[in-house]
């Protein structure tokens, strides 16, 4: 018995010395470490970057397009086929153009420069040269399909919505992870406390066993009292080992995040969060005000835009096309740049797919997706209301349970003080004291677990109502 007492006392002293050598890591420091290392958040950050790239890709349709080209040409002619006896024409032409698409209106504008230089040879007269420069401006405006950029704007709009959704998803994921690790941090605290309670219970059980052993040796206690006290000691040791096992699992998960083992939690944080859970004024928040609804509403807007674009694709193509050209030509290059000749045209181009099955199928698919998602929102709102009811009921219930448990624990402690006095006077058997001490041990652990459950409900409420 003496050896057991020495060993337990030595373990307690060693544990205390070890804790004194450890660093207390505050909850804020722990959360910062989580944010830096959580792989889930790294994935969400990469998703945000992908959304940014998609915006850049969607804006590419507004890029300015430059094109240029040049070629040499030659053509032989039969002199008998023309009065001028033309035998050969050689030359060079080139062109350069800039095209700009305005997705906001669907308008396409093209500015171009063309240049042609030719030499004509004849049988009966000297060769002649001709220089022909020209500049032109053309505009194409869709009036039905892609009416004022309906289709062109779709990709840019959806890319921006996807980016905003990815930001919201990151915020949601970040809070979910932080809430999970807040729970883990609180569990770290309470399982250390439960392990300490169980160590204390082992000490108390050992003291009772020691006292009973002395009384048994002095023939003042029966064998059944001795065996009951020994059984209580063994049971408390089992509880202690189980609590240490649970604590080690939590600590392993925490140390993987922190990258070290010489750390202990800030015990005051548990009391702080518990106080917040008790004192918070809980209100029923409308689903439309929550962050979850905002995210879903953005996805709904994206589907609405998709439906508009799909409906527009079922229309035929009707484009108004207008162009104006200023040009000139002369036998002397210097005289060919007055651009005193003008040409212009205006008209339309009509294209219609007979049947247009692909566009109609896309429209029906977009409408179906929209209706499905509307029902998904309704279902989510129903689940939100149910979760809110369950959470609020759980909070109020566990407030009452904790109050009952605290009063019960106070009553057990008062009863134990009286029973210990009676036992010392040999007025009651040791089994009464053992039973009460076991009840106190169970009540203390149950109280901590109930507080943890209340904190879980509190964090769930914050998650549900986060705006």
C-alpha positions in Angstrom: 0.0 0.0 0.0 2.8 2.3 0.9 4.5 1.6 -2.4 1.3 2.3 -4.3 0.9 5.6 -2.5 4.4 6.6 -3.3 4.0 5.7 -7.0 0.8 7.7 -7.4 2.2 10.6 -5.5 5.3 10.5 -7.7 3.2 10.4 -10.8 1.2 13.5 -9.6 4.4 15.4 -8.8 6.0 14.5 -12.1 2.9 15.5 -14.0 2.8 18.8 -12.2 6.5 19.4 -13.0 6.0 18.5 -16.6 3.1 20.9 -16.9 5.2 23.7 -15.4 7.7 23.1 -18.1 5.1 23.3 -20.9 3.9 26.4 -22.7 0.3 27.5 -22.5 -1.0 28.0 -26.1 -3.9 30.4 -26.2 -7.0 29.7 -28.3 -6.2 32.6 -30.7 -2.7 31.2 -31.3 -4.2 27.8 -31.9 -6.7 29.1 -34.4 -4.0 31.0 -36.3 -2.0 27.7 -36.6 -5.1 26.0 -37.9 -5.7 28.6 -40.5 -2.1 28.3 -41.8 -2.1 24.5 -42.0 -5.7 23.4 -42.7 -5.6 21.7 -46.2 -9.3 22.3 -46.6 -8.6 26.1 -46.7 -5.7 25.7 -49.0 -8.1 24.0 -51.5 -10.6 26.8 -51.1 -7.9 29.4 -51.8 -7.0 27.6 -54.9 -10.6 27.6 -55.9 -10.7 31.4 -55.5 -7.6 31.7 -57.8 -9.3 29.5 -60.4 -12.4 31.8 -60.3 -10.1 34.8 -60.9 -8.6 33.0 -63.9 -12.1 32.3 -65.2 -13.0 36.0 -65.0 -9.9 36.8 -67.0 -10.8 34.1 -69.6 -14.3 35.5 -69.9 -13.0 39.0 -70.5 -11.0 37.7 -73.4 -13.9 38.1 -75.8 -13.4 41.9 -75.4 -9.8 41.7 -76.5 -8.6 43.8 -79.4 -7.7 41.6 -82.3 -5.0 42.7 -84.8 -4.4 41.0 -88.1 -2.2 41.7 -91.1 -1.2 40.1 -94.3 0.6 40.7 -97.6 1.2 38.9 -100.8 2.7 39.2 -104.3 0.7 38.3 -107.3 1.0 38.0 -111.1 -1.4 37.3 -114.0 -0.6 36.7 -117.7 -3.2 37.8 -120.2 -3.8 37.1 -123.9 -3.2 40.5 -125.7 -5.7 39.6 -128.4 -8.4 39.5 -125.8 -8.2 43.2 -124.9 -8.0 46.4 -126.9 -5.1 47.6 -124.8 -3.1 44.5 -125.6 -2.5 43.8 -121.9 0.0 41.0 -121.5 0.8 40.7 -117.8 -0.1 42.3 -114.5 2.1 42.0 -111.4 1.9 43.6 -108.0 1.7 43.5 -104.3 -1.1 44.0 -101.9 -1.3 44.1 -98.1 -3.8 44.7 -95.4 -4.0 45.4 -91.6 -7.1 45.4 -89.4 -8.1 45.9 -85.8 -11.3 44.2 -84.5 -13.0 45.0 -81.2 -15.9 43.1 -79.7 -18.0 44.9 -77.0 -19.7 42.2 -75.0 -21.8 44.7 -73.1 -23.8 45.4 -76.4 -22.7 42.5 -78.6 -21.3 45.1 -81.1 -18.3 44.3 -83.3 -16.3 47.1 -84.9 -13.5 46.6 -87.4 -11.1 49.1 -88.8 -9.0 48.2 -91.8 -6.3 49.5 -94.1 -5.7 48.0 -97.5 -3.0 48.9 -100.0 -2.5 47.6 -103.6 0.4 48.4 -106.0 0.3 46.9 -109.5 2.2 47.1 -112.8 0.5 46.4 -116.1 2.5 45.6 -119.3 1.2 46.0 -122.9 2.4 45.0 -126.4 1.6 48.4 -128.0 2.3 50.9 -125.2 4.5 51.5 -122.1 3.7 49.8 -118.9 1.6 51.6 -116.3 1.7 51.6 -112.5 -1.3 52.0 -110.2 -1.3 52.7 -106.4 -4.6 52.0 -104.5 -4.8 52.6 -100.7 -8.1 52.4 -98.8 -9.3 52.7 -95.1 -12.6 51.2 -93.9 -14.7 51.0 -90.9 -17.4 48.3 -90.4 -19.9 47.7 -87.7 -22.0 44.5 -87.0 -24.8 44.6 -84.5 -27.0 41.6 -83.5 -30.7 42.3 -83.1 -32.2 38.9 -82.2 -29.7 36.1 -81.3 -27.2 37.7 -78.9 -29.5 40.8 -78.7 -27.3 43.6 -77.3 -24.8 41.0 -76.0 -27.1 38.7 -74.1 -25.0 35.7 -74.9 -21.7 37.5 -74.8 -22.4 38.9 -71.3 -23.4 35.5 -69.9 -19.8 34.1 -69.5 -18.5 37.3 -67.9 -21.5 37.5 -65.5 -21.3 33.8 -64.4 -17.5 34.1 -64.0 -17.9 37.0 -61.6 -20.7 35.2 -59.7 -18.6 32.1 -59.4 -15.8 34.3 -57.9 -18.2 35.8 -55.4 -19.5 32.4 -54.5 -15.9 31.1 -54.0 -15.3 33.9 -51.6 -18.4 33.1 -49.6 -17.6 29.4 -49.7 -14.1 30.2 -48.3 -15.7 32.2 -45.5 -18.1 29.4 -44.7 -15.4 26.7 -44.8 -13.1 28.9 -42.7 -15.8 29.3 -40.0 -16.7 25.6 -40.1 -13.0 24.6 -39.6 -12.6 27.2 -36.8 -15.8 26.0 -35.1 -14.6 22.4 -35.3 -11.2 23.2 -33.8 -12.9 25.4 -31.1 -14.8 22.3 -30.1 -11.5 20.3 -30.2 -9.8 22.9 -28.1 -12.6 22.8 -25.5 -12.5 19.0 -25.5 -8.8 19.2 -24.9 -9.5 21.3 -21.8 -12.3 19.2 -20.4 -10.6 15.8 -21.0 -7.6 17.1 -19.2 -9.9 18.1 -16.4 -11.7 14.7 -16.5 -8.4 13.0 -16.3 -7.4 15.1 -13.3 -10.8 14.3 -11.7 -10.2 10.6 -12.2 -6.6 10.9 -10.8 -8.2 12.5 -7.8 -10.7 9.8 -7.6 -8.0 7.2 -7.6 -6.3 9.0 -4.7 -9.5 9.1 -2.8 -10.3 5.4 -3.5 -6.8 4.5 -2.4 -7.2 6.4 0.9 -10.4 4.6 1.6 -8.9 1.3 0.7 -5.9 2.0 2.9 -8.2 3.0 5.8 -10.3 -0.1 5.3 -7.2 -2.3 5.1 -6.1 -1.0 8.5 -9.5 -1.5 10.0 -9.7 -5.0 8.6 -6.3 -5.9 10.0 -7.6 -4.5 13.4 -10.8 -6.6 13.0 -12.9 -3.4 12.8 -14.1 -4.0 9.3 -15.5 -7.0 7.4 -14.0 -8.6 4.4 -16.8 -7.4 2.1 -16.0 -3.7 3.0 -12.3 -4.4 2.1 -13.2 -6.0 -1.2 -15.7 -3.2 -2.1 -13.0 -0.5 -1.4 -10.5 -2.5 -3.5 -13.1 -2.9 -6.3 -13.8 0.9 -6.2 -10.0 1.5 -6.5 -9.7 -0.7 -9.5 -12.8 0.9 -11.2 -11.4 4.3 -10.7 -8.1 3.3 -12.2 -9.9 2.0 -15.2 -11.8 5.3 -15.6 -8.5 7.2 -15.3 -6.9 5.1 -18.0 -9.9 5.5 -20.3 -9.8 9.3 -19.8 -6.1 9.3 -20.5 -6.7 7.4 -23.7 -9.4 9.8 -24.9 -7.1 12.7 -24.0 -4.2 11.3 -25.9 -6.3 11.0 -29.1 -7.3 14.6 -28.8 -3.7 15.7 -28.1 -2.4 13.8 -31.0 -4.8 15.6 -33.4 -3.9 19.0 -31.8 -0.1 18.3 -31.8 -0.3 17.5 -35.5 -1.6 21.0 -36.1 0.8 22.7 -33.7 3.9 20.7 -34.6 5.0 20.2 -31.0 4.0 18.5 -27.7 5.2 20.7 -24.9 1.9 22.6 -24.8 -1.2 22.9 -22.7 -4.5 24.7 -23.4 -5.7 27.9 -21.7 -8.3 26.5 -19.2 -10.0 29.9 -18.9 -11.2 29.7 -22.6 -13.6 26.9 -21.8 -15.2 29.0 -19.0 -15.3 32.0 -21.3 -17.1 30.2 -24.2 -19.4 28.5 -21.7 -20.4 31.9 -20.2 -21.0 33.2 -23.8 -23.2 30.2 -24.5 -25.3 30.8 -21.3 -25.6 34.6 -21.6 -26.2 34.9 -25.4 -29.7 36.1 -26.3 -30.9 33.5 -28.8 -33.2 34.8 -31.6 -34.8 33.0 -34.5 -33.1 34.5 -37.6 -34.8 34.4 -41.0 -33.2 32.1 -43.5 -33.0 35.0 -46.0 -30.5 36.8 -43.8 -28.0 34.0 -43.5 -24.8 33.5 -45.3 -26.0 30.1 -46.6 -28.9 31.8 -48.3 -26.7 34.5 -49.8 -24.6 31.8 -51.4 -27.5 29.9 -52.7 -29.1 33.0 -54.0 -26.0 33.8 -56.1 -26.2 30.3 -57.6 -29.8 31.0 -58.4 -28.9 34.2 -60.2 -26.4 32.3 -62.2 -29.1 29.8 -63.3 -31.4 32.7 -64.2 -28.8 34.2 -66.4 -28.2 30.8 -67.9 -31.9 30.6 -68.7 -31.9 34.0 -70.4 -28.9 33.1 -72.5 -30.4 29.7 -73.5 -33.7 31.4 -74.4 -31.9 33.9 -76.6 -30.1 31.2 -78.4 -33.4 29.9 -79.8 -33.8 33.1 -81.8 -32.5 33.4 -85.4 -29.5 35.4 -86.2 -30.3 38.9 -87.5 -27.4 41.2 -87.7 -27.3 44.8 -89.1 -24.0 45.4 -91.0 -22.8 48.8 -92.0 -19.5 49.9 -93.5 -17.8 53.0 -95.0 -14.6 53.0 -97.0 -12.4 56.0 -98.0 -10.0 55.1 -100.9 -8.0 56.5 -103.8 -6.0 55.3 -106.7 -3.4 57.0 -108.9 -0.5 56.3 -111.2 1.8 58.2 -108.9 2.1 57.0 -105.4 2.2 60.5 -103.8 -1.1 61.4 -105.5 -2.9 58.3 -104.2 -3.4 59.4 -100.6 -6.1 62.0 -100.9 -8.8 59.3 -100.1 -11.3 61.4 -102.0 -13.5 58.4 -103.1 -16.1 57.1 -100.7 -18.0 53.8 -100.6 -20.6 52.8 -98.1 -23.1 50.0 -97.5 -25.7 49.0 -95.0 -27.7 45.9 -94.8 -28.6 42.8 -92.8 -27.7 39.2 -92.5 -30.4 36.6 -91.5 -29.6 33.0 -90.5 -32.1 30.6 -89.1 -31.7 26.9 -88.1 -34.6 24.8 -89.1 -35.6 22.9 -86.0 -32.9 24.4 -83.8 -33.1 21.3 -81.5 -29.8 22.0 -79.7 -30.8 25.5 -78.6 -34.3 24.3 -77.6 -32.8 21.4 -75.6 -30.4 23.8 -73.9 -33.3 26.1 -72.9 -35.3 23.2 -71.5 -32.3 21.9 -69.6 -31.7 25.4 -68.1 -35.3 25.8 -67.1 -35.3 22.3 -65.5 -32.1 23.1 -63.6 -33.6 26.4 -62.3 -36.7 24.6 -61.1 -34.7 21.9 -59.3 -32.5 24.5 -57.6 -35.6 26.5 -56.4 -36.8 23.3 -54.8 -33.4 22.7 -53.3 -33.6 26.2 -51.7 -37.0 25.4 -50.3 -35.7 22.1 -48.9 -32.6 23.9 -47.4 -34.9 26.4 -45.8 -37.0 23.7 -44.2 -33.9 21.9 -42.9 -32.7 25.3 -41.6 -35.9 25.8 -39.7 -35.7 22.3 -38.2 -32.1 22.7 -37.2 -32.9 26.1 -35.7 -35.7 24.5 -33.6 -33.5 21.6 -32.5 -30.7 24.0 -31.6 -32.9 26.4 -29.6 -34.6 23.5 -27.8 -31.3 21.9 -27.1 -29.8 25.1 -25.6 -32.7 25.7 -23.3 -32.8 22.0 -22.3 -29.2 21.8 -21.4 -29.3 25.0 -19.5 -31.8 23.3 -17.2 -29.9 20.0 -17.1 -26.7 21.8 -16.1 -28.5 23.6 -13.4 -29.9 20.3 -12.1 -26.5 18.7 -12.3 -24.8 21.6 -10.3 -27.4 21.3 -7.6 -27.1 17.5 -7.5 -23.3 17.8 -7.2 -23.6 20.2 -4.4 -26.0 17.9 -2.6 -23.7 14.9 -3.1 -20.7 16.8 -1.7 -22.7 17.8 1.3 -23.9 14.2 1.8 -20.3 13.0 1.4 -19.0 15.3 4.2 -21.7 13.9 6.5 -21.0 10.3 5.5 -17.3 10.6 6.0 -17.9 11.9 9.5 -20.3 9.0 10.3 -17.8 6.5 8.8 -15.0 7.7 10.9 -17.3 7.1 13.9 -18.1 3.6 12.6 -21.8 4.5 12.3 -22.1 3.5 8.6 -20.3 1.0 6.3 -17.6 2.1 3.9 -19.9 1.1 1.0 -22.0 4.3 1.6 -18.9 6.5 1.3 -17.7 4.6 -1.8 -21.1 4.9 -3.5 -21.3 8.7 -2.8 -17.8 9.3 -4.0 -18.4 7.3 -7.2 -21.6 9.4 -7.7 -19.6 12.6 -7.3 -17.0 11.4 -9.8 -19.7 10.6 -12.3 -21.5 13.8 -11.7 -18.4 16.0 -12.2 -17.7 14.3 -15.5 -21.3 14.5 -16.6 -21.4 18.2 -15.8 -18.4 18.9 -17.9 -19.8 16.9 -20.8 -23.1 18.7 -20.5 -21.3 22.1 -20.7 -19.5 20.8 -23.8 -22.8 19.9 -25.4 -24.2 23.3 -24.6 -21.1 24.9 -26.2 -21.7 22.7 -29.3 -25.3 24.0 -29.6 -24.0 27.5 -29.1 -21.4 27.2 -32.0 -24.1 25.5 -34.1 -26.4 28.4 -33.6 -23.7 30.8 -34.6 -23.0 28.8 -37.7 -26.7 28.7 -38.7 -27.3 32.4 -38.2 -24.0 33.7 -39.6 -24.6 36.6 -42.0 
